Amino acid sequence: RNIDEQYRNNPLFYIPNDKGLPVPRFKQPDKFTFEFFTNSHRRVLENSKESNYAWVVYTLEDPSADDIKYATEQSGGDTVDLGRNLVRYHVPYNPFNDQDIDFSNLKNQVVMEKVDEVEFVFWNSKTEKFTPLSEIADGQGWIQAMKVIIKFRNLYDQPEELERIFRPIWPLYNPLDNEVRGQQNPLAGGFQGQNIRPGGNPGN
């Protein structure tokens, strides 16, 4: 298959741009989940069959049965509210696959415990506000900035809120300035390749 056929209707990538590079899809099935493509994976074991590229997913999940059992034992049998876990899935194997990721066969990594709520929002240059991914056409392969809001309970079970803004440095592909074969650009209101740049700067 040629490269256009491989990535046409691909669940992980858009049709390649004018340089022949597949444009990764960002996904946000709900406000507390974000799936993205990265080039920053570093292999732990030499010569392992892992790519420098990887798919990464952050999401909220309920504690495991073992977690609940351990917490109950430590509390002397009292019921313990553990909240939820912020977890990460990391997929460095065959990242340019044409099949969607099967999370049922992956092991997660707990990033943070006792989390009550997580929200991922993205800079919208039209409204100059942070909005859900769907309001910026799912990123179309390029995100200017992302804000993460985490509500959690500390070691003393007191509620806290953490807010951080991240400015991705890769991929640098800008769908408003680059052509994607056969793809119409919903942000620019026309076809890719128009010399239009988004305005506004991500704020707090």
N, C-alpha and C positions, 0 to 999 in steps of 0.2 A: 504493500500500500504506500501511496505517496503521503507526504506530511499533511496535506489538506484532508485526505480521507481519514487518516488516523485520528485527527482531532475534531472532525465534524460531529456534532452532537455528543461530544465528550463530556462526562460529568465533572471532570477536574479542570479542563482547560477550554478556552475559547479557540476559535480558528486562529492559526498563526498570523502574526502581523506581517508587514511588508518585508521584514528581515528574516522571515521564516521561523521566528521564535514563538512557541505556544504561549498564550497569555493565560496565567492562572486565574481560576475562579475563586473569589472569596465567598464564604457562605456564613449566614447567620440565621439558622432555623428558628431561633428564639433569642430573646435579649441577653440571656446568660451563656450563650454559646458562640464561639467564633472559630472558624476554620480558615487557615491560610497556608501559603506556600513560602518556604524560606530557603536561602542559600547558605545558611550559617551552621549547618550540621557538621559536627566534628566527630570523626570515628574514634572510638575508645580503643579498639583492637586493630592493630595493623593488618592490612590486607583483608579486612572483613568486607563482605559484600554489601556495603552501605554507600549511599551517594552523599555528596556534599549538599544536595538538595533534599528537602523533606517536607512532608505535610504535617502541620501542627494543629491540634485542636485543644481549646480550653473550654471547659464546661462545668456545670454544677452536677454533682451526683450525691445520692444518699450514702451514708456510712455503710460499710460492709457489716455482715452479721458478726464477724469476729471483732470489729471495732465496738459494736454495741455490747457484745458479751463482755469484753475487757473493761469497758467503762462501767458497766453494771457491777462487775466484781469489785472494781476499785472503789465504788461508792457504797459498798456494803449491802448491795441488793436493791438500792433505791433506783427509781427510774431516772435516767439522765438524758437531757436534751442535747444531742451532739450537733444539732444544726445540719448543715450539708458540707461536703468537701469540694473545694475548687481543685479540679484535676486536669492533667495534661496528657494528651495522647501524642506520640511522636512516631512518624512513619517515614524512615529513611530508605526503605526498600522499594525499588522500582517506582520512583516518584512520578515518572512520565507514563504511567500505566493508563489505559483507556477504560479502566473499570473503577467504579466508585469505591471508597474505603469501607471495608467491613470491620466495624469496631468490635464485633462480637469475638473476634480472634485476637484482640489487642489487649495488652495490660496497661492500665493507667498508672500515672504517678501523681500522688497527692501533693499538691502545692501548698494548700492552706486548709485548715480545719475550722470547724465552728463558724461557717460562713452562712449568713442569712440571705444575702442577695448579692448578685453580681450583674453589672450592666455594661455592655460594650456599645459605645456610640462613636460616630465617625464624622469628621469635619465635612460640612456641606457648604461649598463656596457660594452657592446661590443664596441660601438663607443666612450664611455666616453664623451658623449654629452647629452644634453636634447633634446628629440625628441617627436613627437606625440605618443600617447598611442598605436596606431596600430603597431608601429615599435618595441615595446617590447611585442608583442603578447597579447595586451590588458591587460597587467599586470599579467594575469593568477593568480589573487588572491593575488598578493603581489607587492607593489611598493616601491622602495628604496627611492626615493625623487621626489618631484614635484615642479616645478617653475611656479609661476603665474606672468604674465606681464599685467599690467593694464594701459591703456592710457586714461586719463580723463581730464576734465577742472575744475579748481578750482573756488572759489567764485568770482574771478575777471575775469573769463572766459579765463584764460591763460592755455595753454596745459601743462600737467605734465605727468610723467611716473613713475609708482611704480612697483618694482620688489621684490618678496619675494620667498624664498625657504623653503619648508616644508618637514620635514622628518617624515612620518607616523610611529606611534609606535604601531598601530594595523590595520589589523591583522598581526601577526608575522609569519603567514604561508609563507614558502618559497617553491615555486613550484619546484625549482631545487633540494631540499633536501627531499621532502616529496612525497609520492606516492598518486596519484589520480587514483581511480579504472577505468581501461579501457581507461584512457586518455593518449595520447601520448604528450610528452613535446616538443613543437616546439622550445623552447629556448635551451634545452640541446641536441636536435637532436636525442632523443631516448625516452624511457619511463621514467615516473616519478620514483624517488627513486635513481637515479644516484647520487653519492656523488660528485657533482660539485657545486662550489660556484662562484657567479659572482665576477668579479674583478673590480677595479676602484672605485673611491670615487666621490660622487657628488660634483661638483665644482660650482663656481659662473658663 
